[in-house]
């Protein structure tokens, strides 16, 4: 989050405000498609309540910063991708706790009680603090931010890998019980596939957006901040560690699906001899 903050300037937010319809549409896909799909999958999957909560946490998380790299590979609108990631990330401080509280109470059993205040505090700590710190560094020490920016993508990927790998290792013994691992993997894979597909179809067919813009919104919708879902799951008192498992699996799933989709679109552009606008 701090790394992303160091890439942002006040001008980025001016750009967001300068095209409110496009930004609102992208964020609406992010926070409309994914939470509702996650709640439906969690209710229908037969997962234990804690693991089902983990699926909802993934669905209610903001867009992940890896989406910006995938947008670049797929020749989508990278600037729009960055702005949508920033917008969904800032809104997550309020939206994520409220949506998780609402959807978990509606779709999960009483075994899982989500403390909204704890979740809100954890979300603010993980998102607003680091992003603000990164923006302050970029504002007052742009040279240091530029140097750090060369290493933050690798450091972020390494950190997410360590967090998610630790969660999978922690739940290794439970993965084979009742096919929990396969069911959880199937649930998050279905969730991300719905996000990528509907994130393209709705802007393209209903919003009449260009292919390039629709690709960007698809990537932003399908790729979640899975590390945030893991951290939030671990921050909730009295919740089984299994709640963090869907987030850990999600980090790998959305990266693989997003990368394959980016390669497909890029190859499609090469066959057509031009970038799809």
C-alpha positions in Angstrom: 0.0 0.0 0.0 2.8 2.4 0.8 4.4 1.5 -2.6 1.2 2.4 -4.4 0.9 5.6 -2.4 4.4 6.6 -3.7 3.1 6.4 -7.3 0.2 8.8 -6.6 0.1 12.6 -6.7 -2.8 15.0 -6.2 -3.0 15.2 -10.0 -4.0 11.5 -10.1 -7.1 12.4 -8.0 -7.8 15.4 -10.1 -8.0 13.0 -13.0 -10.4 10.8 -11.1 -12.7 13.8 -10.4 -12.3 14.9 -14.0 -14.0 11.8 -15.4 -16.5 10.9 -12.7 -18.8 8.8 -14.9 -16.1 6.4 -16.0 -14.5 6.1 -12.6 -18.0 5.6 -11.0 -18.8 2.9 -13.5 -15.5 1.0 -12.8 -15.9 1.2 -9.1 -19.6 0.1 -9.3 -18.4 -3.0 -11.2 -15.8 -3.6 -8.5 -18.1 -3.2 -5.6 -21.2 -4.5 -7.2 -20.2 -7.6 -9.1 -17.6 -9.1 -6.7 -19.4 -8.8 -3.3 -22.7 -10.1 -4.6 -21.0 -13.0 -6.5 -18.9 -13.8 -3.4 -22.0 -13.9 -1.2 -23.8 -16.2 -3.6 -20.8 -18.5 -4.0 -20.2 -18.6 -0.2 -23.8 -19.6 0.4 -23.9 -22.3 -2.2 -20.4 -23.8 -1.9 -20.9 -25.8 1.3 -17.7 -24.3 2.7 -17.4 -24.1 6.5 -18.7 -20.7 7.8 -15.2 -19.4 8.4 -14.0 -20.3 4.9 -17.2 -18.9 3.4 -16.5 -15.6 5.3 -13.0 -15.7 3.7 -14.7 -15.8 0.2 -16.8 -12.8 1.1 -13.8 -10.9 2.3 -12.1 -11.5 -1.0 -15.2 -10.3 -2.9 -15.5 -7.1 -0.8 -11.8 -6.2 -1.1 -10.6 -3.4 -3.4 -8.7 -3.9 -6.6 -5.2 -5.1 -6.3 -2.1 -3.2 -7.5 -1.1 -6.2 -9.6 -3.9 -5.2 -11.9 -1.9 -2.2 -13.1 0.8 -4.5 -14.4 -1.7 -6.8 -16.1 -3.3 -3.7 -17.6 0.0 -2.8 -19.1 0.6 -6.3 -20.5 -2.8 -6.4 -22.1 -2.5 -2.9 -23.6 -5.4 -1.6 -21.6 -5.6 1.9 -20.1 -2.9 1.9 -17.4 -3.7 5.4 -16.2 -7.4 4.5 -15.8 -6.3 1.2 -14.0 -4.2 3.2 -11.5 -7.0 5.6 -10.9 -9.6 2.8 -10.4 -7.2 1.0 -8.0 -6.7 4.2 -6.0 -10.4 5.0 -5.9 -11.5 1.5 -4.8 -8.7 1.3 -2.3 -9.7 4.6 -0.6 -13.4 3.7 -0.6 -12.5 0.3 0.9 -12.0 1.9 4.3 -15.7 2.5 4.5 -17.2 0.0 2.0 -15.3 -3.2 2.9 -16.3 -3.4 6.6 -19.9 -2.5 5.9 -20.3 -4.9 3.0 -18.6 -7.8 4.9 -20.8 -7.2 7.9 -24.0 -7.1 5.9 -23.3 -10.0 3.6 -21.9 -12.3 6.3 -24.9 -11.6 8.6 -27.3 -12.3 5.7 -25.7 -15.4 4.1 -23.7 -17.1 6.9 -24.8 -18.9 10.1 -24.6 -17.4 13.5 -21.3 -19.3 14.0 -19.5 -16.4 12.3 -20.0 -13.1 14.0 -18.1 -10.2 12.4 -17.1 -7.3 14.6 -17.7 -4.3 12.3 -15.7 -1.9 14.5 -12.7 -4.2 14.5 -12.9 -4.8 10.8 -13.2 -1.1 10.1 -10.2 -0.3 12.3 -8.1 -3.0 10.6 -9.1 -1.8 7.1 -8.1 1.8 7.9 -4.8 0.6 9.4 -3.9 -1.5 6.4 -5.1 1.0 3.7 -5.3 4.6 4.7 -2.2 4.8 6.8 0.3 3.2 4.3 -1.2 5.0 1.3 -1.0 8.4 3.0 2.6 7.7 4.1 3.5 6.9 0.5 1.9 10.1 -0.8 3.7 12.2 1.8 7.0 10.6 0.8 6.2 11.3 -2.9 5.3 14.9 -2.1 8.3 15.8 0.1 10.9 13.4 -1.1 10.2 12.6 -4.7 13.7 11.4 -5.4 13.5 8.8 -2.6 10.1 7.8 -3.9 11.5 7.3 -7.4 14.3 5.1 -6.1 12.0 3.1 -3.9 9.6 2.7 -6.8 12.1 0.5 -8.6 11.9 -2.0 -5.8 8.4 -1.8 -4.4 6.7 -4.0 -7.1 9.2 -6.9 -6.3 8.9 -6.2 -2.6 5.1 -6.2 -2.8 5.0 -9.4 -4.7 7.4 -11.0 -2.2 5.4 -9.9 0.8 2.1 -11.1 -0.7 3.8 -14.4 -1.5 5.1 -14.8 2.1 1.7 -13.8 3.6 -0.3 -16.2 1.4 2.2 -19.0 1.6 2.2 -18.8 5.4 -1.6 -19.0 5.4 -1.6 -22.1 3.2 1.0 -23.7 5.3 -0.9 -22.9 8.5 -4.0 -24.6 7.1 -2.2 -27.5 5.4 -3.7 -30.2 7.6 -7.2 -28.9 7.0 -6.9 -28.7 3.3 -7.6 -32.4 2.7 -10.5 -32.7 5.2 -13.7 -33.1 3.2 -12.0 -31.7 0.1 -11.8 -28.2 1.7 -8.8 -27.2 -0.4 -10.4 -28.1 -3.7 -13.8 -26.5 -2.8 -12.1 -23.3 -1.6 -10.0 -23.2 -4.8 -13.1 -23.8 -6.9 -15.0 -21.0 -5.1 -12.3 -18.4 -5.6 -11.7 -19.4 -9.2 -15.4 -19.1 -10.0 -15.5 -15.7 -8.2 -12.6 -14.3 -10.2 -13.9 -15.7 -13.5 -17.2 -14.0 -12.9 -15.4 -10.7 -12.1 -13.3 -10.8 -15.2 -16.1 -11.7 -17.5 -18.9 -9.5 -16.1 -16.4 -6.7 -15.7 -15.9 -6.7 -19.4 -19.4 -7.5 -20.6 -21.3 -4.9 -18.6 -19.1 -1.9 -19.6 -18.9 -3.1 -23.2 -22.6 -4.0 -23.7 -24.4 -1.7 -21.4 -21.9 1.2 -20.8 -20.9 1.2 -24.5 -17.3 1.6 -23.5 -14.4 0.9 -25.9 -12.7 -2.4 -25.9 -9.6 -0.9 -24.2 -11.7 0.7 -21.4 -13.7 -2.5 -21.0 -10.5 -4.5 -20.7 -9.3 -2.2 -18.0 -12.5 -2.4 -15.9 -12.5 -6.2 -16.4 -9.0 -6.5 -15.0 -9.8 -4.1 -12.1 -13.0 -6.1 -11.2 -11.4 -9.5 -11.5 -8.2 -8.8 -9.6 -8.7 -8.2 -5.9 -6.4 -7.1 -3.1 -6.2 -10.7 -1.7 -3.5 -9.8 0.8 -6.0 -7.4 2.4 -8.6 -10.1 2.7 -6.0 -12.3 4.4 -5.0 -9.6 6.9 -8.6 -8.7 7.7 -9.5 -12.4 8.2 -6.6 -12.7 10.7 -7.6 -9.6 12.5 -11.1 -10.8 13.5 -11.2 -12.2 17.0 -12.7 -15.7 17.5 -12.6 -16.5 13.8 -10.9 -19.8 12.6 -7.6 -19.3 10.7 -9.4 -21.1 7.8 -11.0 -17.7 7.1 -7.7 -16.5 5.6 -7.4 -19.5 3.2 -9.6 -18.1 0.4 -7.6 -14.9 0.3 -4.3 -16.8 0.1 -5.6 -19.0 -2.8 -7.1 -15.9 -4.5 -3.7 -14.3 -4.8 -2.5 -17.1 -7.0 -5.8 -17.6 -8.9 -6.4 -14.0 -10.0 -2.7 -13.5 -11.0 -2.8 -16.6 -13.2 -6.2 -15.8 -14.8 -5.4 -12.2 -15.2 -2.0 -12.9 -16.8 -3.6 -15.5 -19.2 -6.3 -13.0 -20.2 -3.7 -10.3 -20.7 -1.7 -12.5 -23.0 -4.8 -13.5 -24.9 -5.7 -9.9 -25.5 -2.2 -8.9 -26.5 -2.1 -11.8 -29.0 -5.5 -10.7 -30.3 -4.1 -7.2 -30.9 -1.1 -8.6 -32.7 -3.3 -10.7 -35.0 -5.4 -7.7 -35.8 -2.2 -5.6 -36.3 -3.3 -2.9 -34.0 -4.4 -2.1 -30.4 -8.1 -2.6 -29.8 -9.6 0.8 -29.0 
